Amino acid sequence: MLKDMKTAVFLSILIASIAPGQTPKATATWITSKTSNTAGPIQTVIHMKISDGWHTYWKNPGEGGIPLSIHVELPEHWTMDDIQYPAPKHFTTGELPSIGYEDDVLFPLTLHPPKGMRGNPPQIRATLSWLTCNDSSCVPGEANLTLSATADEALIRKAYDALPKPLAGAKLEFVADKKQIRLVLRLPENSEIKPPDYEVFPVTPDVVSAASKLRFNAMDGQPNTWVASGKSSEYIDPKIQSVVIELFKSGGAAWSVSSSR
């Protein structure tokens, strides 16, 4: 609650500083492959283009932002998965550390038609809302989208391949207090993954300070065991029972690991 109030007050100040007539700092389109059909799940992508010097936010936005919000007008008996997020970056929104994106970003979103349905996807509309910020101000944005089958299959596949996948056989443990959190990652003996090559982002909000840039290092005397430490979020609940992290490496596969105490 305290975090929400602090973020809301700070962002309201930044948004209030927008000059009259300020234009949106991002645009969005909703695309799927030219070969998409309703014989199975439909892989789609929200393609955002963010203006130079501005950024928008990851699913755990840190202290200074708001994640994307999407409302899709689904046909009867259709369902959809949650919007998915690729590798983010660290930013500062005013004085608040945050996590998000700049430039071009592809956000996968999978739709599920009713079983037995065949043919091209029907016309589907959505409303996407976001917040873009720079160091001194924030600009909210919104787009009314219509799913368009205009993308090459390779683009859709690239967007989905960049998403984190569960790291099989990995075990994650953590110890946290009001000052610091310590993560211990144990990998199977035959694992070829090198955790120090990856940047670590906490999916679970209000656990790790968004200002902390986590990296795993080998734990002395314990093979296939890696440790990372960072500053705890000032809003951390000492009784937290689980943490989810995602590991990203430029040009490589991304991974997701969850833990419990």
Secondary structure as GFF3:
##gff-version 3
##sequence-region A 1 261
A	DSSP	alpha_helix	2	16	.	.	.	ID=ss1
A	DSSP	beta_strand	26	33	.	.	.	ID=ss2
A	DSSP	beta_strand	42	50	.	.	.	ID=ss3
A	DSSP	beta_strand	56	62	.	.	.	ID=ss4
A	DSSP	beta_strand	69	73	.	.	.	ID=ss5
A	DSSP	beta_strand	79	80	.	.	.	ID=ss6
A	DSSP	beta_strand	89	93	.	.	.	ID=ss7
A	DSSP	beta_strand	96	101	.	.	.	ID=ss8
A	DSSP	beta_strand	104	112	.	.	.	ID=ss9
A	DSSP	beta_strand	125	133	.	.	.	ID=ss10
A	DSSP	beta_strand	138	146	.	.	.	ID=ss11
A	DSSP	beta_strand	148	151	.	.	.	ID=ss12
A	DSSP	alpha_helix	153	161	.	.	.	ID=ss13
A	DSSP	beta_strand	165	166	.	.	.	ID=ss14
A	DSSP	beta_strand	171	176	.	.	.	ID=ss15
A	DSSP	beta_strand	180	186	.	.	.	ID=ss16
A	DSSP	three_ten_helix	195	197	.	.	.	ID=ss17
A	DSSP	beta_strand	199	202	.	.	.	ID=ss18
A	DSSP	beta_strand	217	218	.	.	.	ID=ss19
A	DSSP	beta_strand	225	231	.	.	.	ID=ss20
A	DSSP	beta_strand	244	248	.	.	.	ID=ss21
A	DSSP	beta_strand	255	258	.	.	.	ID=ss22
###
